[in-house]
């Protein structure tokens, strides 16, 4: 069974994709047209950043 943890390369690609999706959604206001998975990922990313800000971390 493969490990659940993504490789560094996969993580970097995911971050890049999330950034692209966020930029596109902001520019075109299409967040409602994005796939459920992408919307979920954007929300999780935002929550993660907000939590880090509250902790004073990166």
Backbone as JSON Lines, residues from 0, in Angstrom:
{"i":0,"aa":"X","n":[0.85,-1.19,0.0],"ca":[0.0,0.0,0.0],"c":[0.89,1.24,0.0]}
{"i":1,"aa":"X","n":[0.61,2.22,-0.89],"ca":[1.45,3.41,-0.96],"c":[1.25,4.28,0.28]}
{"i":2,"aa":"X","n":[2.29,5.06,0.61],"ca":[2.17,5.93,1.79],"c":[1.24,7.09,1.48]}
{"i":3,"aa":"X","n":[0.58,7.59,2.51],"ca":[-0.39,8.67,2.33],"c":[0.3,10.03,2.21]}
{"i":4,"aa":"X","n":[1.53,10.12,2.63],"ca":[2.24,11.39,2.62],"c":[2.77,11.71,1.21]}
{"i":5,"aa":"X","n":[2.43,12.88,0.67],"ca":[2.91,13.22,-0.68],"c":[4.4,13.57,-0.67]}
{"i":6,"aa":"X","n":[5.03,13.39,-1.8],"ca":[6.45,13.74,-1.9],"c":[6.57,15.26,-1.92]}
{"i":7,"aa":"X","n":[7.78,15.76,-1.76],"ca":[8.02,17.21,-1.77],"c":[7.6,17.79,-3.12]}
{"i":8,"aa":"X","n":[7.88,17.03,-4.18],"ca":[7.53,17.48,-5.52],"c":[6.01,17.6,-5.68]}
{"i":9,"aa":"X","n":[5.28,16.62,-5.15],"ca":[3.82,16.64,-5.23],"c":[3.25,17.81,-4.42]}
{"i":10,"aa":"X","n":[3.84,18.04,-3.24],"ca":[3.37,19.14,-2.39],"c":[3.59,20.47,-3.09]}
{"i":11,"aa":"X","n":[4.75,20.63,-3.71],"ca":[5.07,21.87,-4.41],"c":[4.08,22.08,-5.56]}
{"i":12,"aa":"X","n":[3.8,21.01,-6.29],"ca":[2.86,21.1,-7.41],"c":[1.46,21.46,-6.92]}
{"i":13,"aa":"X","n":[1.06,20.87,-5.79],"ca":[-0.26,21.15,-5.22],"c":[-0.36,22.62,-4.81]}
{"i":14,"aa":"X","n":[0.68,23.12,-4.15],"ca":[0.69,24.53,-3.74],"c":[0.58,25.45,-4.96]}
{"i":15,"aa":"X","n":[1.33,25.1,-6.01],"ca":[1.31,25.89,-7.24],"c":[-0.09,25.89,-7.85]}
{"i":16,"aa":"X","n":[-0.71,24.71,-7.87],"ca":[-2.06,24.6,-8.43],"c":[-3.07,25.4,-7.62]}
{"i":17,"aa":"X","n":[-2.94,25.34,-6.31],"ca":[-3.85,26.08,-5.43],"c":[-3.69,27.58,-5.68]}
{"i":18,"aa":"X","n":[-2.45,28.02,-5.79],"ca":[-2.21,29.45,-6.04],"c":[-2.83,29.86,-7.37]}
{"i":19,"aa":"X","n":[-2.65,29.02,-8.38],"ca":[-3.22,29.33,-9.71],"c":[-4.74,29.39,-9.64]}
{"i":20,"aa":"X","n":[-5.33,28.43,-8.95],"ca":[-6.79,28.38,-8.84],"c":[-7.3,29.6,-8.08]}
{"i":21,"aa":"X","n":[-6.62,29.96,-7.01],"ca":[-7.02,31.12,-6.21],"c":[-6.93,32.39,-7.04]}
{"i":22,"aa":"X","n":[-5.85,32.54,-7.78],"ca":[-5.66,33.73,-8.61],"c":[-6.75,33.81,-9.68]}
{"i":23,"aa":"X","n":[-7.04,32.68,-10.31],"ca":[-8.06,32.65,-11.35],"c":[-9.43,32.97,-10.76]}
{"i":24,"aa":"X","n":[-9.72,32.42,-9.61],"ca":[-11.02,32.64,-8.98],"c":[-11.17,34.11,-8.58]}
{"i":25,"aa":"X","n":[-10.08,34.7,-8.08],"ca":[-10.12,36.1,-7.66],"c":[-10.33,37.0,-8.88]}
{"i":26,"aa":"X","n":[-9.62,36.67,-9.95],"ca":[-9.68,37.48,-11.17],"c":[-11.04,37.36,-11.86]}
{"i":27,"aa":"X","n":[-11.55,36.14,-11.93],"ca":[-12.78,35.9,-12.69],"c":[-14.02,35.75,-11.81]}
{"i":28,"aa":"X","n":[-13.83,35.74,-10.48],"ca":[-14.95,35.54,-9.56],"c":[-15.67,34.22,-9.86]}
{"i":29,"aa":"X","n":[-14.92,33.19,-10.12],"ca":[-15.52,31.92,-10.53],"c":[-15.45,30.85,-9.44]}
{"i":30,"aa":"X","n":[-15.29,31.28,-8.21],"ca":[-15.13,30.26,-7.16],"c":[-16.32,29.3,-7.14]}
{"i":31,"aa":"X","n":[-17.5,29.81,-7.49],"ca":[-18.68,28.94,-7.5],"c":[-18.64,27.95,-8.66]}
{"i":32,"aa":"X","n":[-17.83,28.24,-9.68],"ca":[-17.74,27.35,-10.83],"c":[-16.6,26.34,-10.72]}
{"i":33,"aa":"X","n":[-15.78,26.49,-9.68],"ca":[-14.67,25.55,-9.49],"c":[-15.22,24.21,-9.02]}
{"i":34,"aa":"X","n":[-14.42,23.18,-9.21],"ca":[-14.85,21.86,-8.76],"c":[-14.91,21.83,-7.23]}
{"i":35,"aa":"X","n":[-15.7,20.93,-6.71],"ca":[-15.86,20.79,-5.25],"c":[-14.51,20.55,-4.6]}
{"i":36,"aa":"X","n":[-13.69,19.71,-5.21],"ca":[-12.38,19.38,-4.63],"c":[-11.5,20.62,-4.54]}
{"i":37,"aa":"X","n":[-11.53,21.45,-5.58],"ca":[-10.71,22.66,-5.6],"c":[-11.2,23.65,-4.56]}
{"i":38,"aa":"X","n":[-12.52,23.82,-4.46],"ca":[-13.07,24.73,-3.45],"c":[-12.69,24.27,-2.06]}
{"i":39,"aa":"X","n":[-12.77,22.97,-1.83],"ca":[-12.41,22.41,-0.53],"c":[-10.94,22.68,-0.23]}
{"i":40,"aa":"X","n":[-10.09,22.45,-1.24],"ca":[-8.65,22.66,-1.07],"c":[-8.36,24.12,-0.77]}
{"i":41,"aa":"X","n":[-9.03,25.03,-1.45],"ca":[-8.82,26.47,-1.21],"c":[-9.23,26.83,0.22]}
{"i":42,"aa":"X","n":[-10.36,26.27,0.65],"ca":[-10.83,26.54,2.01],"c":[-9.87,26.01,3.06]}
{"i":43,"aa":"X","n":[-9.37,24.81,2.83],"ca":[-8.43,24.2,3.78],"c":[-7.14,25.01,3.84]}
{"i":44,"aa":"X","n":[-6.67,25.44,2.66],"ca":[-5.45,26.24,2.59],"c":[-5.65,27.54,3.36]}
{"i":45,"aa":"X","n":[-6.79,28.18,3.16],"ca":[-7.08,29.43,3.85],"c":[-7.15,29.24,5.35]}
{"i":46,"aa":"X","n":[-7.78,28.16,5.78],"ca":[-7.9,27.88,7.21],"c":[-6.53,27.62,7.82]}
{"i":47,"aa":"X","n":[-5.69,26.93,7.07],"ca":[-4.34,26.61,7.54],"c":[-3.53,27.9,7.74]}
{"i":48,"aa":"X","n":[-3.63,28.8,6.77],"ca":[-2.9,30.07,6.84],"c":[-3.42,30.92,7.99]}
{"i":49,"aa":"X","n":[-4.74,30.95,8.15],"ca":[-5.34,31.73,9.23],"c":[-4.89,31.2,10.59]}
{"i":50,"aa":"X","n":[-4.86,29.88,10.72],"ca":[-4.44,29.27,11.99],"c":[-2.97,29.59,12.26]}
{"i":51,"aa":"X","n":[-2.15,29.54,11.22],"ca":[-0.72,29.85,11.37],"c":[-0.54,31.31,11.78]}
{"i":52,"aa":"X","n":[-1.35,32.18,11.19],"ca":[-1.26,33.61,11.54],"c":[-1.6,33.82,13.03]}
{"i":53,"aa":"X","n":[-2.64,33.1,13.49],"ca":[-3.03,33.21,14.89],"c":[-1.93,32.71,15.82]}
{"i":54,"aa":"X","n":[-1.24,31.67,15.37],"ca":[-0.14,31.1,16.17],"c":[1.12,31.95,16.06]}
{"i":55,"aa":"X","n":[1.17,32.79,15.03],"ca":[2.36,33.59,14.8],"c":[3.43,32.82,14.05]}
{"i":56,"aa":"X","n":[3.02,31.73,13.4],"ca":[3.96,30.92,12.62],"c":[3.99,31.35,11.18]}
{"i":57,"aa":"X","n":[4.59,30.49,10.35],"ca":[4.68,30.79,8.91],"c":[3.34,30.6,8.25]}
